[in-house]
Amino acid sequence: MKPLVSILIPAYNAERWIDQAIQSAIAQTWPHKEIIVVDDGSSDRTLCIADEFSKHGVNVLFQPHQSASTARNRAFSACKGDYIQWLDADDVLAPDKISRQMEFAEHCGNKRLLLSSEWGRFHFRTSRAQFIPNALWDDLSPVEWLVRKLGRNIWMQPGTWLVSRELTEAAGPWDERLSFDDDGEYFCRVLLESDGVKFIRDARVFYRATGPTSLSVPDDTNKKMESGWLSIRLHIQYLRWLEDSRRTREACLTYLQTWLPMFYPHRPDIIREVQRLAEILGGKTEVFETIDPLRWKFAWMKNIFGLKAAYRAQIALPRMKHAAIRFWDKTMFEMEQFARI
């Protein structure tokens, strides 16, 4: 019998997307699979919509609202798979995504190898998804993967991974303290336990760009900032466990500099901690003392309208642009659906 793959879907107030995510899981060409949805106390129709798929063998569980990480841990505790496919409730798997990765897994036989895949960003139409390669789309050792991630501030979408049960259990549960970048921290730990990453070309995940309300988008709420700072510290700790050298410390310093504006001007206490960590890493602390939260496109506004107005514009204008793009794509999506009727 083929190895069992568990497709685990945490969901919270995802009534607009959950049916498409579950349908993509059901449509997987890999024959031996189970699908588990954990509703994290949604206040909309997410649970009702998910329950409709029970007739297709989907196991739907409910818990009072806690967190995405808690829902993921609940899903894993209920699954029996030899391999684990994580899928967010607003994302979509290509039909052959798991089959392509499992074909390599069966041929290779090394359950400590972490399998990744291509991912593309979309709004409503998966046919318009943009698959833009980055330096992590490659076969890499754990240390090289982390050096590239931190040093270049690039990442992989969580649905790209296919992880053996052996490797999943070795990494431990999702960190329920984290509300922001919980997936980044989790897969770092999976990586630490692995023999490296094997990138499977043409295996694909569609990542939905849901806008500024997404958990993956940083903002000025204390919960997200504290979660972000904890995740940053853990990333640096994990990389230095693997290799504490000049190049890894430089990657860590670059990572700190990249994310520093997230905490300005709201959390001077975290900024001081960043400066202390930079000093431990051998960085020039004066670099971290002059913080300009404005990108060059908005820096000119500071002299005319003031820092606060320029900072608000930097947040508001991209959101307006994103909303316009989403509205257009949604309109085209609905027209395509109507044309099929």
LUMVOLUM-497734 format. One record per atom (N, C-alpha, C): residue in one letter; x, y, z. Coordinates in steps of 0.1 Angstrom, whole numbers, padded with zeros to 4 digits, always signed. Atoms other than C-alpha are relative to their C-alpha. Layout:
N
AXYZ...
***
This chain:
341
M+0008-0012+0000M+0000+0000+0000M+0009+0012+0000K-0007-0012+0000K+0011+0035-0007K+0000+0007+0013P+0000-0007-0012P+0022+0057+0022P-0012+0009+0001L+0012-0009-0002L-0007+0076+0038L+0005+0015+0002V-0003-0014-0001V-0005+0114+0034V-0011+0007+0007S+0010-0007-0008S-0023+0135+0060S+0000+0015-0005I+0001-0014+0004I-0035+0169+0046I-0008+0007+0012L+0005-0006-0013L-0041+0191+0077L-0003+0015-0003I+0005-0013+0003I-0061+0223+0074I-0006+0007+0012P+0006-0009-0011P-0065+0248+0103P-0008+0011-0006A+0009-0010+0006A-0093+0272+0097A-0006+0009+0011Y+0006-0010-0008Y-0106+0304+0113Y-0007+0011-0008N+0007-0010+0008N-0133+0326+0098N+0004+0000-0015A-0004+0001+0013A-0125+0313+0064A-0011-0005-0010E+0012+0004+0008E-0160+0309+0049E+0002+0003-0015R-0001-0004+0014R-0150+0326+0017R+0009-0009-0008W-0010+0008+0007W-0121+0302+0009W+0000-0015+0003I-0003+0013-0005I-0124+0270+0028I-0005-0011-0009D+0005+0010+0009D-0144+0251+0002D+0010-0003-0011Q-0010+0002+0011Q-0117+0257-0025Q+0012-0007+0005A-0012+0007-0006A-0089+0246-0001A-0003-0015+0002I+0004+0014-0002I-0108+0214+0008I-0001-0007-0013Q+0002+0006+0013Q-0117+0207-0028Q+0014-0003-0006S-0013+0002+0006S-0080+0210-0038S+0007-0012+0007A-0006+0011-0007A-0071+0185-0011A-0007-0013-0005I+0007+0012+0005I-0098+0160-0022I+0005-0004-0014A-0004+0003+0014A-0086+0164-0059A+0014-0005-0001Q-0013+0005+0002Q-0051+0153-0051Q+0001-0014-0006T-0001+0013+0007T-0040+0125-0074T+0007-0011+0008W-0006+0010-0008W-0021+0108-0047W-0011-0008+0007P+0011+0008-0003P-0044+0078-0039P-0003-0002+0015H+0001+0004-0014H-0038+0072-0002H+0002+0013+0009K+0000-0012-0008K-0047+0103+0018K-0011+0001+0010E+0011-0003-0009E-0067+0116+0047E+0000+0016+0001I+0002-0015-0001I-0080+0152+0052I-0006+0003+0013I+0005-0004-0013I-0084+0168+0086I-0001+0015+0000V+0002-0014-0001V-0099+0202+0091V-0003+0003+0015V+0002-0005-0014V-0097+0219+0126V-0005+0014-0001D+0006-0013-0001D-0121+0248+0130D+0004+0006+0014D-0004-0006-0013D-0106+0272+0156D-0010+0010+0005G+0010-0009-0006G-0138+0286+0169G-0005+0011-0009S+0004-0010+0009S-0149+0304+0138S-0014+0006+0004S+0013-0006-0003S-0178+0329+0142S-0008+0002-0013D+0007+0000+0013D-0188+0326+0105D-0004-0014-0004R+0006+0013+0004R-0200+0296+0084R+0011-0010-0004T-0011+0009+0003T-0165+0280+0082T-0003-0015+0003L+0002+0013-0005L-0175+0250+0103L-0011-0007-0008C+0011+0006+0008C-0208+0245+0084C+0004-0004-0014I-0005+0003+0014I-0191+0246+0050I+0009-0012+0000A-0009+0011-0001A-0164+0222+0061A-0007-0013+0003D+0008+0012-0003D-0190+0198+0075D-0006-0006-0012E+0006+0005+0013E-0205+0195+0040E+0009-0010-0007F-0009+0009+0006F-0174+0176+0030F+0002-0013+0007S-0001+0013-0008S-0178+0149+0056S-0004-0012-0008K+0005+0011+0008K-0196+0128+0030K+0011-0004-0010H-0011+0004+0009H-0163+0128+0010H+0012-0005+0009G-0010+0006-0008G-0144+0114+0040G+0008+0010+0008V-0008-0010-0007V-0131+0147+0054V-0004+0000+0015N+0002+0000-0015N-0127+0146+0092N+0001+0015+0005V+0001-0013-0004V-0138+0179+0106V-0001+0001+0016L-0001-0001-0014L-0129+0188+0142L-0003+0015+0004F+0003-0014-0005F-0139+0219+0163F+0007+0002+0014Q-0005-0004-0013Q-0122+0237+0192Q-0003+0014+0002P+0002-0015-0003P-0129+0270+0210P+0012+0008-0005H-0010-0008+0006H-0110+0298+0195H+0013+0002+0008Q-0013-0001-0007Q-0073+0297+0205Q+0011+0006-0009S-0010-0005+0009S-0047+0301+0177S+0001-0010-0011A-0003+0009+0012A-0036+0287+0143A+0009-0011+0005S-0010+0010-0004S-0007+0269+0160S-0007-0011+0008T+0007+0010-0008T-0031+0252+0185T-0008-0009-0009A+0008+0008+0010A-0054+0241+0156A+0009-0009-0007R-0009+0009+0007R-0024+0227+0138R+0005-0012+0009N-0004+0010-0009N-0012+0208+0168N-0012-0010+0002R+0012+0009-0002R-0048+0194+0173R-0001-0009-0013A+0001+0008+0013A-0048+0183+0136A+0010-0011+0000F-0011+0010+0000F-0015+0165+0139F-0003-0011+0010S+0002+0010-0010S-0025+0147+0170S-0011-0010-0004A+0011+0009+0005A-0056+0133+0152A+0004-0007-0013C-0003+0007+0013C-0038+0122+0120C+0008-0012+0002K-0008+0013+0000K-0022+0089+0111K+0010-0001-0012G-0008+0001+0012G-0002+0098+0080G+0014-0003+0002D-0015+0002+0001D+0033+0087+0071D+0007+0013-0004Y-0005-0014+0005Y+0037+0122+0055Y-0011+0010+0003I+0009-0011-0004I+0022+0155+0065I+0001+0011-0010Q+0002-0012+0009Q+0009+0182+0041Q-0008+0010+0008W+0007-0011-0007W+0000+0215+0059W-0006+0008-0011L+0007-0008+0010L-0025+0236+0040L-0009+0010+0008D+0008-0011-0005D-0039+0270+0051D-0013+0000-0007A+0013+0001+0005A-0076+0274+0047A-0004+0009-0012D+0003-0009+0012D-0073+0301+0020D+0010-0003-0012D-0009+0004+0010D-0047+0283-0001D-0004-0012-0008V+0004+0010+0009V-0049+0258-0029V+0012-0009-0005L-0010+0009+0005L-0029+0227-0039L-0002-0003-0015A+0001+0006+0013A-0022+0218-0075A-0004-0014+0001P+0004+0014-0002P-0038+0184-0081P+0011-0010+0001D-0011+0010-0001D-0005+0166-0086D+0011+0004+0009K-0010-0005-0009K+0014+0185-0059K+0006-0011+0009I-0005+0011-0009I+0016+0156-0034I+0006-0011-0008S-0005+0011+0008S+0021+0130-0061S+0014+0002-0005R-0013-0003+0004R+0051+0147-0075R+0011-0001+0011Q-0009+0001-0011Q+0067+0150-0041Q+0002-0015+0005M+0000+0014-0005M+0058+0114-0030M+0007-0009-0010E-0007+0008+0010E+0072+0100-0063E+0015+0000+0004F-0014-0001-0004F+0106+0113-0052F+0002-0006+0014A-0002+0006-0014A+0101+0103-0015A+0001-0015-0001E-0001+0015+0001E+0094+0067-0025E+0013-0005-0006H-0013+0004+0007H+0124+0066-0048H+0012+0002+0009C-0011-0003-0008C+0147+0082-0023C+0001-0008+0013G+0001+0008-0012G+0136+0064+0009G+0006+0007+0012N-0006-0007-0012N+0152+0090+0032N-0011+0009+0006K+0011-0007-0006K+0125+0102+0056K+0005+0012+0008R-0005-0012-0006R+0148+0128+0070R+0003+0011-0010L-0001-0010+0011L+0148+0147+0037L-0013+0008+0000L+0012-0009+0000L+0125+0177+0037L-0003+0005-0014L+0004-0003+0014L+0106+0182+0005L-0007+0013-0002S+0006-0013+0003S+0097+0216-0009S-0005+0001-0014S+0006-0001+0014S+0079+0229-0040S-0001+0015-0004E+0002-0013+0005E+0071+0259-0061E-0013+0006+0007W+0013-0007-0005W+0045+0285-0048W-0001+0013-0008G+0004-0012+0007G+0027+0313-0066G-0011+0008+0007R+0009-0008-0006R+0008+0342-0053R-0012+0004-0009F+0012-0004+0007F-0028+0349-0064F-0010+0007+0008H+0011-0007-0008H-0060+0368-0054H-0012-0009-0001F+0012+0009+0002F-0090+0349-0068F+0002-0010-0011R-0002+0009+0012R-0079+0333-0101R+0014-0007+0001T-0013+0007+0000T-0053+0306-0097T+0007+0000-0013S-0007+0000+0014S-0047+0308-0135S+0009+0012-0001R-0008-0013+0001R-0032+0343-0128R+0011+0000+0011A-0011+0001-0011A-0008+0331-0100A+0013+0003-0006Q-0014-0003+0004Q+0027+0344-0103Q+0010-0008+0008F-0010+0009-0006F+0054+0318-0096F+0014+0007-0003I-0013-0008+0002I+0086+0339-0090I+0010-0007+0009P-0010+0008-0008P+0116+0317-0080P+0009+0010+0008N-0010-0007-0008N+0139+0328-0052N+0011-0010+0003A-0012+0008-0002A+0172+0315-0039A-0003-0013+0009L+0003+0012-0008L+0154+0289-0017L-0006-0011-0009W+0005+0010+0009W+0140+0271-0047W+0012-0009-0005D-0012+0007+0004D+0169+0247-0047D+0002-0011+0010D-0004+0010-0010D+0184+0216-0030D+0011+0006+0009L-0009-0007-0009L+0201+0230+0001L+0002-0008+0013S-0003+0005-0013S+0217+0219+0033S-0008+0009+0010P+0008-0008-0010P+0199+0232+0065P+0007+0013+0003V-0007-0012-0003V+0226+0258+0072V+0000+0010-0012E+0000-0009+0011E+0227+0271+0037E-0014+0006-0003W+0014-0004+0001W+0189+0273+0036W-0003+0012+0009L+0003-0010-0010L+0188+0294+0068L+0009+0013-0003V-0008-0011+0003V+0217+0316+0057V-0006+0008-0011R+0007-0007+0011R+0198+0325+0025R-0012+0006+0005K+0013-0006-0005K+0165+0330+0043K+0003+0013+0008L-0002-0012-0008L+0179+0354+0069L+0008+0011-0007G-0009-0010+0006G+0206+0371+0048G-0007+0007-0012R+0007-0006+0012R+0182+0378+0018R-0015+0003+0003N+0014-0002-0004N+0149+0380+0037N-0010-0006-0010I+0009+0007+0008I+0132+0354+0016I-0006-0012+0007W+0007+0010-0008W+0109+0326+0026W-0007-0010-0009M+0008+0010+0007M+0088+0296+0016M-0014-0001+0006Q+0014+0001-0005Q+0050+0294+0019Q-0002-0014+0006P+0001+0012-0007P+0040+0267+0044P-0006-0012-0007G+0006+0012+0008G+0020+0246+0019G+0010-0006-0009T-0010+0006+0009T+0051+0240-0001T+0006-0013+0005W-0007+0011-0006W+0065+0215+0024W-0008-0013+0000L+0006+0013-0002L+0058+0177+0025L+0010-0006+0010V-0009+0004-0011V+0073+0163+0058V-0004-0014+0005S+0003+0013-0005S+0076+0127+0069S-0004+0001+0015R+0004+0000-0014R+0060+0118+0102R+0012-0001+0010E-0012+0001-0008E+0094+0109+0116E+0006+0013+0002L-0006-0013-0001L+0107+0143+0109L-0009+0010+0007T+0010-0008-0007T+0075+0160+0121T+0001-0002+0015E+0000+0003-0015E+0077+0142+0155E+0014+0005+0006A-0013-0005-0005A+0114+0151+0158A+0001+0015+0002A+0000-0015-0001A+0107+0188+0153A-0008+0005+0012G+0008-0004-0011G+0081+0189+0180G-0012+0008-0004P+0012-0007+0004P+0048+0208+0181P+0002+0015-0004W+0000-0014+0004W+0040+0243+0167W+0000+0008+0013D-0001-0008-0012D+0049+0270+0192D-0012+0009+0002E+0013-0007-0001E+0016+0283+0205E+0001+0014+0006R-0002-0014-0005R+0032+0315+0219R+0000+0009-0012L-0002-0008+0012L+0035+0327+0183L-0013+0002-0008S+0012-0003+0008S+0007+0345+0164S+0005+0005-0014F-0006-0005+0013F+0030+0360+0137F+0013-0008-0003D-0012+0008+0005D+0056+0340+0117D+0001-0013+0008D-0001+0013-0007D+0047+0308+0136D+0004-0011-0010D-0004+0010+0010D+0052+0289+0103D+0015+0001-0003G-0014-0002+0002G+0086+0304+0098G+0009-0006+0011E-0007+0006-0012E+0098+0294+0133E-0001-0015-0001Y+0003+0015+0000Y+0082+0259+0130Y+0009-0007-0010F-0007+0007+0010F+0098+0250+0097F+0015+0001+0002C-0014-0001-0004C+0132+0262+0110C+0003-0012+0008R-0002+0011-0008R+0129+0235+0136R+0000-0013-0007V+0000+0012+0008V+0119+0209+0111V+0013-0001-0008L-0013+0000+0008L+0149+0219+0090L+0012-0004+0009L-0011+0004-0009L+0172+0215+0120L+0001-0015+0002E+0001+0015-0002E+0161+0179+0123E+0002-0008-0013S+0000+0006+0013S+0164+0172+0086S+0014-0003-0005D-0013+0002+0007D+0192+0160+0063D+0001+0010-0011G-0001-0009+0010G+0185+0189+0041G-0013+0001-0008V+0012-0002+0008V+0159+0202+0015V+0002-0005-0014K+0001+0004+0014K+0150+0186-0018K-0011+0008-0006F+0010-0008+0007F+0132+0210-0041F-0005-0007-0012I+0006+0008+0010I+0107+0193-0063I-0007+0010-0010R+0005-0009+0010R+0101+0213-0095R-0013-0005-0006D+0014+0002+0006D+0066+0216-0110D-0010-0005+0010A+0010+0002-0011A+0050+0206-0077A-0004+0014+0005R+0004-0014-0001R+0029+0237-0070R-0011+0002+0011V+0010-0005-0010V+0010+0255-0042V-0004+0014-0004F+0005-0014+0003F-0012+0286-0048F-0003+0007+0013Y+0000-0008-0013Y-0008+0312-0020Y-0009+0012-0002R+0010-0011+0002R-0038+0335-0017R+0005+0013+0008A-0003-0013-0007A-0030+0372-0010A-0012+0006+0005T+0013-0005-0006T-0058+0381+0014T+0001+0014+0005G-0001-0015-0003G-0045+0416+0022G+0005+0002+0014P-0006-0004-0013P-0036+0435+0054P-0005-0007+0012T+0005+0006-0012T-0058+0415+0077T+0006-0014+0002S-0006+0013-0001S-0037+0383+0071S+0009+0000+0012L-0009+0002-0012L-0018+0369+0101L+0014+0002-0004S-0014-0001+0004S+0013+0370+0080S+0005+0014-0003V-0003-0014+0003V+0012+0408+0075V+0004+0007+0013P-0003-0007-0012P+0031+0427+0102P-0008+0013+0002D+0006-0012-0002D+0014+0456+0119D+0004+0005+0014D-0005-0006-0013D+0017+0478+0151D-0007-0005+0012T+0006+0006-0012T-0003+0455+0174T+0011-0006+0009N-0010+0005-0009N+0017+0445+0205N+0002-0015-0002K-0001+0015+0001K+0008+0408+0200K+0008-0004-0012K-0008+0003+0012K+0022+0407+0165K+0015+0004+0002M-0014-0004-0001M+0053+0427+0174M+0008-0009+0010E-0006+0009-0009E+0061+0405+0204E+0002-0014-0006S-0001+0012+0006S+0055+0374+0184S+0011+0001-0011G-0010-0002+0010G+0077+0388+0156G+0014+0000+0006W-0013+0000-0007W+0105+0395+0180W+0005-0013+0005L-0004+0013-0004L+0104+0361+0195L+0004-0009-0011S-0003+0008+0012S+0104+0345+0161S+0014+0003-0006I-0013-0005+0005I+0134+0366+0150I+0011-0006+0009R-0010+0005-0009R+0154+0356+0181R+0002-0015-0002L-0001+0015+0002L+0146+0319+0176L+0007-0003-0013H-0006+0002+0013H+0156+0321+0139H+0015+0001+0002I-0014-0002-0002I+0190+0335+0149I+0006-0011+0008Q-0005+0010-0008Q+0194+0310+0176Q+0002-0013-0007Y-0001+0012+0008Y+0187+0281+0153Y+0012+0000-0010L-0011-0001+0009L+0211+0293+0127L+0014-0002+0007R-0013+0000-0007R+0239+0298+0152R+0003-0014+0006W-0002+0013-0005W+0233+0263+0166W+0006-0009-0011L-0006+0008+0011L+0241+0249+0131L+0014+0004-0003E-0013-0005+0003E+0270+0271+0125E+0002+0015+0005D-0003-0013-0005D+0284+0301+0144D+0013+0005-0006S-0012-0005+0008S+0307+0318+0119S-0002+0014-0004R+0001-0014+0004R+0313+0352+0104R-0012+0001-0010R+0011-0001+0010R+0289+0345+0075R-0014-0002+0006T+0013+0001-0006T+0261+0333+0097T-0004+0012+0009R+0002-0012-0008R+0265+0362+0121R-0004+0012-0009E+0003-0011+0009E+0264+0386+0091E-0015-0002-0005A+0014+0003+0004A+0232+0369+0079A-0010+0004+0011C+0008-0003-0012C+0217+0373+0114C-0001+0016+0001L+0000-0014-0001L+0227+0410+0115L-0009+0006-0011T+0008-0005+0011T+0211+0416+0081T-0015-0002+0003Y+0014+0003-0004Y+0179+0399+0093Y-0005+0010+0011L+0004-0010-0011L+0178+0422+0124L-0003+0013-0007Q+0002-0013+0007Q+0182+0453+0102Q-0012+0000-0008T+0012+0000+0009T+0155+0442+0078T-0013+0001+0008W+0012+0000-0007W+0129+0437+0105W-0001+0011+0011L+0000-0010-0010L+0139+0465+0128L-0011+0011-0001P+0011-0009+0002P+0114+0490+0113P-0014-0004+0005M+0012+0005-0005M+0086+0467+0124M-0004+0005+0014F+0003-0004-0014F+0090+0479+0160F+0001+0015+0002Y-0002-0015-0002Y+0096+0516+0153Y-0013+0007-0005P-0005-0006-0013P+0083+0539+0168P-0007-0006+0012H+0010+0004-0011H+0059+0518+0189H+0007-0007+0011R-0006+0008-0011R+0083+0495+0209R+0015+0003+0001P-0014-0004-0003P+0115+0513+0220P+0007-0011+0008D-0006+0011-0009D+0121+0484+0245D+0005-0011-0009I-0004+0010+0009I+0123+0459+0216I+0012+0005-0008I-0011-0006+0007I+0146+0482+0197I+0013+0000+0008R-0012+0001-0008R+0170+0483+0226R+0005-0014+0001E-0004+0014+0000E+0170+0445+0227E+0006-0004-0013V-0006+0003+0013V+0177+0444+0190V+0015+0005+0000Q-0013-0006-0001Q+0207+0467+0196Q+0010-0008+0008R-0008+0008-0009R+0220+0445+0224R+0004-0013-0008L-0003+0012+0008L+0217+0414+0202L+0010+0002-0011A-0009-0004+0011A+0234+0432+0173A+0014+0001+0006E-0013-0002-0005E+0263+0440+0196E+0007-0014+0003I-0005+0014-0003I+0266+0403+0207I+0005-0007-0013L-0003+0006+0013L+0267+0393+0170L+0012+0007-0007G-0012-0007+0006G+0296+0418+0164G-0004+0010-0010G+0004-0011+0009G+0276+0444+0145G+0003+0013+0005K-0002-0014-0004K+0281+0481+0145K-0013+0006+0005T+0013-0003-0006T+0254+0492+0169T-0006+0014-0005E+0005-0012+0005E+0252+0527+0154E-0009-0001-0012V+0009+0003+0012V+0236+0512+0123V-0015-0002+0006F+0013+0003-0005F+0207+0502+0146F-0005+0012+0009E+0004-0012-0007E+0205+0536+0163E-0007+0010-0008T+0007-0010+0010T+0194+0555+0132T-0010-0008-0008I+0010+0008+0006I+0161+0540+0122I-0009+0009-0009D+0009-0007+0009D+0142+0553+0092D-0011-0010-0005P+0010+0010+0004P+0109+0534+0089P-0006+0003-0013L+0006-0004+0013L+0101+0551+0056L+0009-0006-0012R-0006+0004+0012R+0109+0535+0023R+0002+0012-0009W-0004-0012+0008W+0124+0558-0004W-0012+0006-0007K+0012-0005+0007K+0090+0561-0021K-0007+0010+0008F+0008-0009-0009F+0076+0579+0010F+0009+0009+0008A-0009-0008-0008A+0107+0595+0025A-0002+0015-0003W+0001-0014+0003W+0101+0628+0006W-0012+0006+0007M+0011-0006-0007M+0068+0632+0024M+0003+0005+0013K-0003-0004-0014K+0084+0636+0057K+0003+0014+0002N-0004-0014-0001N+0098+0671+0051N-0012+0009-0003I+0012-0008+0004I+0064+0683+0037I-0012-0002+0010F+0012+0003-0009F+0038+0665+0059F+0003-0005+0014G-0004+0005-0013G+0058+0652+0088G+0001-0015+0000L-0003+0014-0001L+0070+0618+0099L-0013-0009+0001K+0012+0008-0002K+0036+0605+0112K-0008-0001-0012A+0009+0000+0012A+0017+0615+0081A+0007-0009-0011A-0007+0008+0010A+0044+0599+0058A-0001-0015+0004Y+0000+0014-0004Y+0044+0567+0079Y-0014-0006-0002R+0013+0004+0002R+0006+0565+0077R-0003-0002-0015A+0002+0002+0015A+0007+0570+0039A+0007-0013-0005Q-0007+0012+0004Q+0033+0542+0036Q-0008-0012+0003I+0009+0011-0003I+0008+0519+0053I-0012+0000-0009A+0013-0001+0006A-0024+0532+0037A+0001-0002-0016L+0000+0000+0015L-0014+0536+0000L+0002-0014-0006P-0001+0014+0005P-0002+0500-0006P-0012-0008+0002R+0013+0007-0002R-0034+0488+0010R-0010+0003-0010M+0009-0005+0010M-0054+0509-0013M+0003-0007-0014K-0004+0007+0013K-0034+0495-0043K-0004-0014+0000H+0004+0014-0001H-0039+0460-0031H-0015-0002-0001A+0014+0001+0000A-0076+0465-0026A-0005+0002-0014A+0005-0002+0014A-0080+0478-0062A+0004-0012-0008I-0003+0012+0008I-0061+0448-0076I-0009-0011+0003R+0009+0011-0004R-0082+0424-0056R-0014+0002-0006F+0013-0003+0005F-0114+0441-0067F-0001-0004-0015W+0000+0003+0015W-0104+0438-0104W+0001-0015-0002D-0001+0014+0002D-0094+0402-0100D-0012-0008+0004K+0012+0006-0004K-0125+0393-0081K-0011+0002-0011T+0009-0003+0010T-0146+0410-0108T+0002-0010-0012M-0003+0008+0012M-0129+0390-0136M-0003-0015+0004F+0003+0013-0005F-0132+0358-0115F-0015-0003-0001E+0015+0001+0000E-0170+0363-0111E-0005-0001-0014M+0004+0000+0014M-0173+0370-0148M+0003-0014-0006E-0004+0014+0005E-0155+0337-0156E-0009-0010+0005Q+0009+0010-0006Q-0177+0318-0132Q-0014+0001-0007F+0013-0002+0007F-0208+0333-0148F-0001-0005-0014A-0001+0005+0014A-0196+0325-0183A-0001-0015-0001R+0000+0015+0000R-0194+0288-0173R-0014-0005+0002I+0013+0005-0004I-0230+0286-0162I-0008-0002-0013
***
